[in-house]
Amino acid sequence: MSESNFSENVRRRCREIMTGNVKTANREMSLQEVAVLMRDGDMGAIPVLENGKLVGIVTDRDIVVRAIAEGRDAETKIGDVMTTEIYSVKSDDFVFEAIRLMGDKQVRRIPVVSETGELAGIIAMADIALEMEDEREIAETLGDISSGAGFWRKG
């Protein structure tokens, strides 16, 4: 991919590449209910909302590490195991901000929120990959996000 094409892609706004129709959970849902949502929707993460505001995200890893590995049962409330430290972007932010956050924070998904904190959508690494045309550049970018290498320190 040429430098100009890459620059054009990362200058797009988050709202242009995010998935907008996102399944959500609330704190009171059980691990089993959320696991079924993940299975049926083929998703690895579900945002958790309270009164329309994003308050957490539960990932398949949260379920395994914070619930199953700790001996919790299927009726455990998702609010007890969800990730509450959320890294998000706004709809009007540039895609490069989402890529930077993914790399810096070692996350594979970034919620997109409105100015008032309401969930607008989510950006996954796959959404970014679909926007980049060159397979080598995609592989390098996603590899850097996954490995923790400094994406923005590339020469």
C-alpha positions as CSV (number, residue, x, y, z in Angstrom):
1,M,0.0,0.0,0.0
2,S,1.4,3.4,-0.9
3,E,2.0,5.9,1.9
4,S,-0.8,8.1,0.5
5,N,-3.4,5.3,0.5
6,F,-2.4,4.3,4.1
7,S,-2.7,8.0,5.1
8,E,-6.1,8.3,3.5
9,N,-7.4,5.2,5.4
10,V,-6.2,6.3,8.8
11,R,-7.6,9.8,8.2
12,R,-11.1,8.3,7.9
13,R,-13.4,8.9,10.8
14,C,-14.3,6.2,13.2
15,R,-18.0,6.4,12.4
16,E,-17.1,5.4,8.8
17,I,-15.6,2.0,9.7
18,M,-17.3,1.0,13.0
19,T,-19.9,-1.7,13.4
20,G,-23.0,0.3,14.5
21,N,-25.5,-2.4,15.4
22,V,-23.8,-3.8,18.4
23,K,-25.3,-6.4,20.8
24,T,-25.0,-5.2,24.4
25,A,-25.4,-6.6,27.9
26,N,-26.2,-5.1,31.3
27,R,-24.4,-5.8,34.6
28,E,-27.2,-8.1,35.8
29,M,-26.9,-10.6,33.0
30,S,-25.4,-14.0,33.8
31,L,-22.2,-15.4,32.4
32,Q,-24.3,-18.0,30.6
33,E,-26.6,-15.4,29.0
34,V,-23.6,-13.4,27.7
35,A,-21.8,-16.5,26.5
36,V,-24.9,-17.4,24.5
37,L,-24.9,-13.9,23.0
38,M,-21.3,-14.3,22.0
39,R,-21.8,-17.7,20.5
40,D,-24.9,-16.8,18.6
41,G,-23.4,-13.5,17.3
42,D,-19.9,-14.9,16.7
43,M,-18.5,-12.1,18.9
44,G,-15.6,-12.1,21.3
45,A,-16.7,-9.0,23.2
46,I,-19.9,-7.3,24.3
47,P,-20.2,-3.8,25.6
48,V,-22.0,-3.4,29.0
49,L,-24.4,-0.5,29.3
50,E,-26.2,1.1,32.2
51,N,-28.9,3.7,31.4
52,G,-27.6,3.8,27.9
53,K,-24.0,4.6,28.9
54,L,-21.0,2.4,28.4
55,V,-19.8,1.2,31.8
56,G,-17.7,-1.9,30.8
57,I,-17.0,-4.5,28.2
58,V,-17.0,-8.2,28.7
59,T,-14.7,-10.4,26.6
60,D,-14.4,-14.1,26.1
61,R,-11.1,-13.8,28.0
62,D,-12.9,-12.1,30.9
63,I,-15.2,-15.0,31.2
64,V,-12.4,-17.5,31.1
65,V,-9.9,-15.7,33.3
66,R,-12.1,-13.8,35.8
67,A,-14.9,-16.3,36.0
68,I,-14.2,-19.9,35.1
69,A,-10.6,-19.9,36.3
70,E,-11.8,-18.5,39.6
71,G,-14.5,-21.2,40.0
72,R,-17.5,-19.0,39.4
73,D,-20.7,-20.5,38.1
74,A,-22.8,-19.8,35.0
75,E,-25.2,-17.6,37.0
76,T,-22.5,-15.1,38.1
77,K,-23.4,-11.6,37.1
78,I,-21.4,-10.2,34.3
79,G,-20.9,-7.0,36.3
80,D,-18.6,-9.0,38.6
81,V,-16.2,-10.0,35.9
82,M,-16.4,-7.4,33.1
83,T,-13.6,-5.0,32.3
84,T,-14.3,-1.6,33.6
85,E,-11.2,0.2,32.4
86,I,-12.5,1.1,28.9
87,Y,-10.5,2.7,26.2
88,S,-12.8,4.4,23.6
89,V,-12.9,6.8,20.8
90,K,-15.5,9.3,19.6
91,S,-17.4,8.9,16.3
92,D,-15.6,11.9,14.8
93,D,-12.1,10.8,15.9
94,F,-9.8,9.7,13.1
95,V,-9.3,5.9,12.6
96,F,-5.6,6.4,13.4
97,E,-6.6,7.2,17.0
98,A,-8.4,3.9,17.3
99,I,-5.3,2.1,15.8
100,R,-3.0,4.0,18.2
101,L,-5.2,3.1,21.2
102,M,-5.3,-0.6,20.2
103,G,-1.6,-0.7,19.9
104,D,-0.8,1.3,23.1
105,K,-3.4,-0.5,25.3
106,Q,-3.1,-4.0,23.7
107,V,-6.8,-4.3,23.0
108,R,-8.4,-5.8,19.9
109,R,-11.6,-3.8,20.1
110,I,-12.4,-0.2,20.8
111,P,-15.9,1.1,21.6
112,V,-17.0,4.2,19.8
113,V,-19.0,6.6,22.0
114,S,-21.0,9.7,21.6
115,E,-20.0,13.0,23.3
116,T,-22.4,12.0,26.1
117,G,-20.9,8.5,26.6
118,E,-23.5,6.6,24.8
119,L,-22.4,3.6,22.7
120,A,-22.4,4.4,19.0
121,G,-20.5,1.3,17.8
122,I,-17.4,-0.7,18.1
123,I,-14.2,-1.0,16.0
124,A,-12.5,-4.3,15.9
125,M,-9.1,-5.1,14.3
126,A,-11.0,-6.8,11.5
127,D,-12.8,-3.5,10.7
128,I,-9.4,-1.8,10.3
129,A,-8.1,-4.7,8.2
130,L,-11.0,-4.4,5.8
131,E,-10.1,-0.8,5.2
132,M,-6.5,-1.4,4.3
133,E,-5.8,-2.9,0.9
134,D,-2.3,-4.2,1.1
135,E,-2.2,-7.6,2.8
136,R,1.4,-7.1,4.0
137,E,0.5,-3.8,5.7
138,I,-2.5,-5.4,7.3
139,A,-0.5,-8.3,8.7
140,E,2.2,-5.9,10.0
141,T,-0.3,-3.6,11.6
142,L,-2.4,-6.3,13.2
143,G,0.8,-8.1,14.3
144,D,2.0,-5.0,16.0
145,I,-1.3,-4.5,17.8
146,S,-1.3,-8.1,19.0
147,S,2.4,-8.2,20.0
148,G,2.7,-4.9,21.7
149,A,5.3,-3.6,19.2
150,G,5.1,0.2,18.9
151,F,3.0,0.7,15.8
152,W,3.8,4.5,15.7
153,R,7.5,3.9,16.2
154,K,7.9,2.1,12.9
155,G,10.5,3.7,10.6
